[in-house]
Amino acid sequence: MTQAAEQASIGVDVGGTKIATGVLRGGELHDRHVQPTPETGWEAVLDAIAAQVRTLQARHPDAARVGVGVPGPLNVERTRVKFAPNIYGFTDVPLVAGLQERLGQRVVLENDAKAAALAEAHLGAARGTGSSVYVTVSTGIGAGIVLNGRLWRGRHGIAGELGHVTVMPGGPVSGAGLDGALEAVASGTAIARDASYALNREVSTAEAFALAAQGEPAARRVVTQALKHIGVALADLQKLLDPEVFVIGGGVASVGELFFQGVRAAAEEYAGPFAPVTIRPAQLGTNAGVIGAALAAQQEEA
């Protein structure tokens, strides 16, 4: 671990329902705190973040670096959040300027999936590898690419937008307005939608997997198709980037072996003779976003 990583930093993981914070020191998370996300607009969210950061810094005076992870795309400079659809009023938010004004110090902004990718690469399931791709399968699908210990963002900062890769032209329209995007056919939202239609009643993602595990034909077909789309996407990434390992987390992946069996089978089939596809479950759970945001702040400083 680098000298910077041994020092303390504060990570903030902003979600649609909660804001999680904590102090990362020597590779361990301390003083984790969770509070509800304000529902009155982005100014209130920034006020809540700043208040908790000040509280943590009062208890950990050496934690001078602050990193914030937010769902949704950022501008190229990583100073503004273009939009975060699950957070009320979070459109074109000047997050870095707003927090720096409140705290009087530098703040590093990162996409939440990319932050989690960094966490799993350094301290989680991909620890010890030189290259990894983290994929989160939840309400949507996000990803982050880590090469030689650092995030690969690409020219426009969008590297890793796996959920918006087109896999079924003319298929269901995603929240970003693209037809047939991966998250429109394979996210938790998509699985619940398709299972509800197939069974002609309201079905949650968890119930769809439970019914599939019990052998219910329609639910099994919906789940199998979704997992196949994810596995094919990973096989394509293996052929494009050839990472050492894929790490998969998120609420949908947490259903366990049924999920990983389906994804691995499709990935191995569609990677064919080119290369084996190594897939591991994420290890850091709900702490990944906080740890990754703190690591992002440390790397930026270094």
BELJO-V109951 format. One record per pair of residues at least 24 apart in sequence whose C-alpha atoms are under 8 Angstrom apart, sorted by the first residue. I is the first residue (numbers start at 0). GAP is how many residues later the second one is. If there is no record, write none. Layout:
i=I gap=GAP
i=I gap=GAP
This chain:
i=3 gap=294
i=3 gap=295
i=3 gap=297
i=3 gap=298
i=4 gap=290
i=4 gap=293
i=4 gap=294
i=6 gap=55
i=6 gap=56
i=6 gap=291
i=7 gap=54
i=7 gap=55
i=7 gap=56
i=7 gap=57
i=8 gap=53
i=8 gap=54
i=8 gap=55
i=8 gap=56
i=8 gap=57
i=8 gap=58
i=8 gap=285
i=8 gap=286
i=8 gap=288
i=8 gap=289
i=9 gap=43
i=9 gap=46
i=9 gap=53
i=9 gap=54
i=9 gap=55
i=9 gap=56
i=9 gap=57
i=9 gap=280
i=9 gap=283
i=9 gap=284
i=9 gap=287
i=10 gap=55
i=10 gap=56
i=10 gap=57
i=10 gap=58
i=10 gap=278
i=10 gap=279
i=10 gap=280
i=10 gap=281
i=10 gap=282
i=10 gap=283
i=10 gap=284
i=10 gap=286
i=11 gap=37
i=11 gap=54
i=11 gap=55
i=11 gap=56
i=11 gap=57
i=11 gap=277
i=11 gap=278
i=11 gap=281
i=11 gap=282
i=12 gap=55
i=12 gap=56
i=12 gap=57
i=12 gap=99
i=12 gap=276
i=12 gap=277
i=12 gap=280
i=13 gap=54
i=13 gap=55
i=13 gap=56
i=13 gap=57
i=13 gap=98
i=14 gap=55
i=14 gap=56
i=14 gap=71
i=14 gap=72
i=15 gap=70
i=15 gap=71
i=15 gap=72
i=16 gap=70
i=18 gap=30
i=19 gap=270
i=20 gap=31
i=20 gap=32
i=20 gap=269
i=21 gap=34
i=21 gap=268
i=21 gap=269
i=22 gap=33
i=22 gap=37
i=22 gap=40
i=22 gap=271
i=23 gap=267
i=23 gap=270
i=23 gap=271
i=26 gap=96
i=28 gap=262
i=30 gap=25
i=36 gap=50
i=38 gap=48
i=38 gap=49
i=39 gap=48
i=39 gap=49
i=40 gap=47
i=40 gap=48
i=40 gap=49
i=41 gap=46
i=41 gap=47
i=41 gap=48
i=41 gap=51
i=45 gap=49
i=45 gap=52
i=45 gap=53
i=46 gap=55
i=49 gap=49
i=49 gap=52
i=49 gap=53
i=53 gap=49
i=64 gap=41
i=64 gap=42
i=64 gap=229
i=64 gap=232
i=64 gap=233
i=64 gap=236
i=65 gap=40
i=65 gap=41
i=65 gap=42
i=65 gap=227
i=65 gap=228
i=65 gap=231
i=66 gap=40
i=66 gap=41
i=66 gap=42
i=66 gap=43
i=66 gap=226
i=66 gap=227
i=66 gap=228
i=66 gap=229
i=66 gap=230
i=67 gap=39
i=67 gap=40
i=67 gap=41
i=67 gap=42
i=67 gap=222
i=67 gap=225
i=67 gap=226
i=68 gap=40
i=68 gap=41
i=68 gap=42
i=68 gap=43
i=68 gap=46
i=68 gap=220
i=68 gap=221
i=68 gap=223
i=68 gap=224
i=69 gap=39
i=69 gap=40
i=69 gap=41
i=69 gap=42
i=70 gap=40
i=70 gap=41
i=70 gap=42
i=71 gap=39
i=71 gap=40
i=72 gap=38
i=72 gap=85
i=73 gap=36
i=73 gap=37
i=73 gap=83
i=74 gap=82
i=75 gap=80
i=75 gap=81
i=77 gap=30
i=77 gap=31
i=77 gap=32
i=78 gap=29
i=78 gap=30
i=106 gap=190
i=107 gap=188
i=107 gap=189
i=107 gap=192
i=108 gap=184
i=109 gap=183
i=109 gap=186
i=111 gap=177
i=111 gap=181
i=112 gap=29
i=112 gap=30
i=112 gap=31
i=112 gap=176
i=113 gap=29
i=113 gap=30
i=113 gap=31
i=113 gap=37
i=113 gap=46
i=113 gap=178
i=114 gap=29
i=114 gap=173
i=114 gap=174
i=114 gap=175
i=114 gap=176
i=114 gap=177
i=114 gap=178
i=114 gap=180
i=114 gap=181
i=115 gap=28
i=115 gap=172
i=115 gap=173
i=115 gap=174
i=115 gap=175
i=115 gap=176
i=115 gap=177
i=116 gap=26
i=116 gap=27
i=116 gap=28
i=116 gap=29
i=116 gap=34
i=116 gap=175
i=117 gap=26
i=117 gap=28
i=117 gap=31
i=117 gap=32
i=117 gap=33
i=117 gap=174
i=117 gap=177
i=117 gap=178
i=118 gap=165
i=118 gap=169
i=118 gap=170
i=118 gap=172
i=118 gap=173
i=118 gap=176
i=119 gap=127
i=119 gap=162
i=119 gap=163
i=119 gap=164
i=119 gap=168
i=119 gap=172
i=120 gap=25
i=120 gap=28
i=121 gap=27
i=123 gap=158
i=123 gap=159
i=123 gap=160
i=124 gap=122
i=124 gap=155
i=124 gap=156
i=124 gap=157
i=124 gap=158
i=124 gap=159
i=125 gap=119
i=125 gap=120
i=125 gap=121
i=128 gap=115
i=128 gap=116
i=129 gap=114
i=130 gap=112
i=130 gap=113
i=130 gap=114
i=131 gap=111
i=131 gap=112
i=131 gap=113
i=131 gap=114
i=131 gap=115
i=132 gap=110
i=132 gap=112
i=132 gap=113
i=132 gap=114
i=133 gap=112
i=133 gap=113
i=133 gap=114
i=133 gap=115
i=134 gap=111
i=134 gap=112
i=134 gap=113
i=134 gap=114
i=134 gap=115
i=135 gap=112
i=135 gap=113
i=135 gap=114
i=135 gap=117
i=136 gap=50
i=136 gap=51
i=136 gap=111
i=136 gap=112
i=136 gap=113
i=136 gap=114
i=136 gap=115
i=136 gap=116
i=137 gap=49
i=137 gap=50
i=137 gap=51
i=137 gap=112
i=137 gap=113
i=137 gap=114
i=137 gap=115
i=138 gap=48
i=138 gap=49
i=138 gap=50
i=138 gap=112
i=139 gap=43
i=139 gap=44
i=139 gap=47
i=139 gap=48
i=139 gap=49
i=140 gap=41
i=140 gap=42
i=140 gap=46
i=166 gap=62
i=166 gap=66
i=181 gap=47
i=181 gap=48
i=184 gap=41
i=184 gap=44
i=185 gap=39
i=185 gap=40
i=185 gap=41
i=185 gap=43
i=185 gap=44
i=186 gap=39
i=186 gap=65
i=187 gap=63
i=187 gap=64
i=190 gap=31
i=190 gap=32
i=190 gap=35
i=193 gap=28
i=194 gap=24
i=194 gap=27
i=204 gap=47
i=205 gap=46
i=205 gap=49
i=208 gap=46
i=208 gap=49
i=212 gap=45
i=223 gap=38
i=226 gap=32
i=226 gap=35
i=226 gap=36
i=226 gap=39
i=227 gap=34
i=227 gap=35
i=227 gap=37
i=227 gap=38
i=227 gap=39
i=228 gap=37
i=229 gap=33
i=229 gap=36
i=229 gap=37
i=230 gap=31
i=230 gap=32
i=230 gap=33
i=230 gap=34
i=230 gap=35
i=230 gap=36
i=230 gap=37
i=230 gap=39
i=231 gap=34
i=231 gap=35
i=231 gap=38
i=231 gap=39
i=232 gap=34
i=233 gap=33
i=233 gap=43
i=234 gap=31
i=234 gap=32
i=234 gap=33
i=234 gap=35
i=234 gap=36
i=234 gap=42
i=235 gap=34
i=235 gap=35
i=237 gap=33
i=237 gap=37
i=237 gap=39
i=238 gap=32
i=238 gap=35
i=238 gap=36
i=241 gap=33
i=243 gap=34
i=244 gap=32
i=244 gap=33
i=244 gap=34
i=244 gap=35
i=245 gap=31
i=245 gap=32
i=245 gap=33
i=245 gap=34
i=246 gap=32
i=246 gap=33
i=246 gap=34
i=246 gap=35
i=247 gap=31
i=247 gap=32
i=247 gap=33
i=247 gap=34
i=248 gap=32
i=248 gap=33
i=248 gap=36
i=249 gap=35
i=252 gap=28
